[in-house]
Amino acid sequence: MENGESSLSITVRGTTLSGLARRVVKDELLSAEKARDTLDAAGKNRRTFLAEALASSGIERHRLYRSAAEEFGMPFLDLAAYDPKASPQGLVDASFMDTHGVLPLYRRASKVFLAVADPADTSGLDAFTFQTGLGVEAILVDRQALSRTIHEIATGISSELADLGQDDSLGDISAVAAENRQGDEAAEVDTPVVRFVNKVFMDAIRQRASDIHVEPYEENLRIRYRLDGVLHEIAAPPLSLAGRIVARIKILSNLNIAERRLPQDGRMKLRLARDHEIDFRVSTLPTQFGEKVVIRVLDSGGGGDLSLEQLGFEPDQLRLYQEAISKPYGMILVTGPTGSGKTVSLYSALSILNTPEVNICSVEDPIEINLPGINQVNINEKAHLTFATALRSFLRQDPDIIMVGEVRDLETADIVVKASQTGHLVLSTLHTNDAPSTIVRLLNMGVEPFNVASSVHLIMAQRLVRNLCPACRKPAKYPPEALLNAGFSESGNLDDLRLYGPVGCEDCTSGYKGRTGIFQVLPISDEMTGLIIRGAGQDKIEQQAHLEKTMSLRQAGLQKVRAGITSLDEVLRVTNI
């Protein structure tokens, strides 16, 4: 290689690299040799250097686009932070955008800010100017994000909403359904409301949403997804269609469409493949401006990887949990708010214990994960099948392991305590803030202290924190006072901490992608047993947990922050209790 490098030029094998090829070498994205090969390939394939580098070089897309933006003196926009609804209407249609690879972002007087994916290709800019007669200013965006946004404008929920507004022949869905509930699918499969609702469900599954919220207000209807534990607005259909959309959901979940004054609960099922079904748990609630609907998405057949190692335990915590579930009897309690991953933690344990040699029974409300080999019972209070009645029946079914969805009252607590004391391993959940407060909660429910001390082997509190997107996370700086207030130790040399924060890109949601657990695992030691029998308060129990070096939820979260898995702000959000 003949390599003469300066601030102005880089020469490789007799060819002087210039433009973006030189920039990626200077930015250390490619070696000079690799840049020359990419340049040659671009010529052979009749593509620009950027297009060829994206296709073949393996450079992280975000970094490559930022280098291109700097080289061409253009701003770079992450379309993940752009609302397609802000795109100026009526300038060009979606077909034109798709053909020429341009997207109008904003308009100021006679100038349009136009998103393009390749600064070296000006054909789209020229075509737009010729078509509209307007001046343009180019803004660089990722090609994949551009195509996705154009597609969303053309065929996404937005276009479905347009169809809804233009359709005058919808009629009254409620009336049609009342006349012929069974024939609804055949009669209305092509209506815009049906297509819109189906798309809402499919997009929720595609984006791995845990809940769908349909909320009517005085002047608008709002649809939101809960993604990684946080709600995001995804559509705002016309308020006039609220009743029709809710009616469609009620039809699918076999609810009474004529009853709008009382809450209702129902279920529906969607088959994605021969062996994969998605359950939707539907709850309606009458509000001031109409019925609100919340739909829980339950991937009962897609439990995925239930390995304990994937949940986010620290090594010592994992060892304690594994030791507890390996015992032949006793009780393990998992505590935390709704949506904190308690069920997954319990089923991860059951997946290990689920062998042909043991009989496992579970009672849940509702069954959220289908695990073959376990006898699962769904609560039905209308039929008087409660946790307590199911547990009494379990004890006559020769069980080895019992899983109880939630200990809600003294009757259920007494039964699970007695079961754990008579040779059964019992796993259950409670709603408390942390592990020490769980003991106090059991005592306040009326369980005798000696029963709590003799039956409970381990209590585990947990939360879910959002993972930073590895593709776009960036270093974050915090003042020392903020780090100390958060729980970092001054002896740990705060200046050496390398923390990260969210950015946001096309591959994530607001800089986060996926979730992991943080845990407080509290084994019931002999000293802790003595405190419980003596009726010690929560303060004493917390002091003993500290003496036994039990990691708190905040401390477990800070470990994830140190490792660059999540942000400090995210840990503070879920542990400010």
Secondary structure, DSSP 8 states (H G I E B T S, - for coil): ---EE-SS-EEETTEEE-HHHHHHHHTTSS-HHHHHHHHHHHHHTT--HHHHHHHHT---HHHHHHHHHHHHT--B--GGG--GGGS-SSSS-HHHHHHHTEEEEEEETTEEEEEES-TT--HHHHHHHHHH--EEEEEE--HHHHHHHHHHHHHSHHHHHHHHHH------HHHHHHH-STTHHHHHTTSHHHHHHHHHHHHHHHTT-SEEEEEE-SS-EEEEEEETTEEEEEE---GGGHHHHHHHHHHHTT--TT--SS-EEEEEEEEEETTEEEEEEEEEEEETTEEEEEEEEE-TT------GGGTT--HHHHHHHHHHHTSSSEEEEEE-STTSSHHHHHHHHHHHH--TT--EEEEESS--S--TTSEEEE-BGGGTB-HHHHHHHHTTS--SEEEES---SHHHHHHHHHHHHTT-EEEEEE--SSHHHHHHHHHHHT--HHHHHHHEEEEEEEEEEEEE-TTT-EEE---HHHHHHHT--GGG-GGG--EEE----TTSBTTEEEEEEEEEEEE--HHHHHHHHTT--HHHHHHHHHHTT---HHHHHHHHHHTTSS-HHHHHHHH--
